[in-house]
Amino acid sequence: MQTVRDAQDRLREAGIRITTPRVVIYDFLLRNRIHPTCDEIYTALKDKNPSLSLASVYNVTERLSDENLLVRIVSPDGERHYDSVTEFHGHFFCRECGKIYDIKSCPDSLFEEIPGAVTESISLTAEGLCPKCAPSSDKKKK
């Protein structure tokens, strides 16, 4: 299980100054791999961290994304979500309930690089209906 110390250590290793908002937000994201938005992060943390502002959540998540400690995911509706799993993987967006699922994938087999080009990022996204929202064979029979 992740601890606050893990968040502090990762921030320190990345050369990012340790501040309370950074540690609280990063720790939350390490512990809750639910692809939250800044509003969802703020709502989850504000009661126990009354000095935390929504602006701080936006600033911290953007900084940690820029430093590659978080993955910034833009959903089909344009909302930004954050993921603390930085190893390459894709995301599936359920268009019915809005939930985001991780997709295991291998970047080496996704595409053929353009000769001479330098690929700086790869994004794999899929959209559809999750298992809970998709019509099942039982629903079709009724």
ZIQUI-V697468 format. One record per residue. PHI is phi in degrees with one decimal (none if undefined). BURIAL is b if it has 16 or more other C-alpha atoms within 10 Angstrom, else e. D_LAST is the distance of its C-alpha to the last C-alpha in Angstrom with 2 decimals. Layout:
phi: (PHI;PHI)
burial: (BURIAL;BURIAL)
d_last: (D_LAST;D_LAST)
//
This chain:
phi: (none;-69.0;-129.1;-57.9;-60.3;-60.9;-62.2;-62.2;-62.8;-65.8;-63.6;-60.9;-62.1;-83.9;77.1;-100.8;-59.6;-79.9;-129.4;-58.8;-59.1;-63.0;-66.2;-62.8;-69.6;-65.9;-60.4;-58.2;-68.9;-66.8;-84.7;-123.3;-88.0;-114.3;58.5;-75.8;-87.3;-63.1;-61.4;-67.0;-62.9;-59.4;-60.0;-69.7;-104.2;-62.0;-65.2;-87.6;-134.9;-61.5;-84.3;-74.7;-110.5;-62.2;-61.0;-62.4;-61.9;-59.9;-63.6;-67.0;-63.6;-67.1;-62.8;-67.2;-68.3;-61.7;-91.0;63.8;-91.7;-133.2;-105.0;-90.4;-118.0;-104.3;-75.1;-55.9;-85.8;90.2;-76.2;-87.7;-122.9;-128.6;-131.2;-85.3;-85.5;-98.1;-67.2;-61.0;-163.5;-104.2;-136.2;-109.3;-106.5;-82.9;-75.9;-89.2;-98.6;84.9;-68.4;-113.2;-113.4;-77.6;-119.4;-71.8;-158.9;-119.3;-64.6;-66.8;-106.3;-76.8;-158.7;-97.2;-70.3;-78.2;-54.0;86.8;-83.4;-113.5;-78.9;-103.0;-157.1;-131.4;-129.0;-120.2;-132.0;-135.2;-136.2;173.6;-113.4;-71.5;-57.0;-75.1;-98.2;-70.8;-64.1;-93.7;-62.9;-67.1;-67.4;-67.5;-71.2;-81.6)
burial: (e;e;e;e;e;e;b;b;e;e;b;e;e;e;e;e;e;e;e;e;b;b;b;b;b;b;b;b;b;b;e;e;e;b;b;b;b;b;e;e;b;b;e;e;b;e;e;e;e;e;e;b;e;e;e;b;b;e;e;b;b;b;e;b;b;e;e;e;b;b;b;b;b;e;b;e;e;e;e;b;b;b;b;b;e;e;e;e;b;b;b;b;b;b;b;e;e;b;e;b;b;b;e;e;e;e;e;e;e;e;e;e;e;e;e;e;e;e;e;e;e;e;e;e;b;e;e;e;b;b;e;e;e;e;e;e;e;e;e;e;e;e)
d_last: (43.34;44.82;47.64;49.54;52.28;50.01;49.47;53.22;54.14;51.86;53.21;56.75;56.25;55.07;58.21;56.42;58.24;56.65;55.76;53.70;51.02;50.68;50.42;47.96;45.62;45.90;45.45;42.25;40.90;42.00;40.24;37.03;35.57;32.88;34.23;35.29;36.88;40.34;39.00;36.75;39.76;42.00;39.66;39.36;43.14;44.86;45.08;46.92;48.83;50.01;52.42;49.67;48.96;46.09;48.73;49.68;46.10;46.02;49.48;48.85;45.56;47.16;50.27;48.43;46.35;49.60;51.05;48.06;47.16;43.80;41.52;40.76;37.28;36.53;32.84;31.53;32.16;35.78;35.74;37.91;36.60;38.77;38.40;41.05;40.12;42.63;42.27;40.68;36.89;34.31;31.65;27.99;26.99;23.42;23.31;20.59;22.11;25.58;26.00;28.45;28.30;31.30;31.27;33.89;35.99;39.48;41.58;43.84;41.30;39.66;42.22;45.70;48.26;50.51;54.03;56.21;53.44;52.96;49.32;49.20;45.50;42.23;38.84;35.50;32.45;28.89;26.25;22.50;19.49;20.05;17.82;16.68;15.93;14.66;11.07;10.44;9.11;6.90;5.55;5.55;3.83;0.00)
//
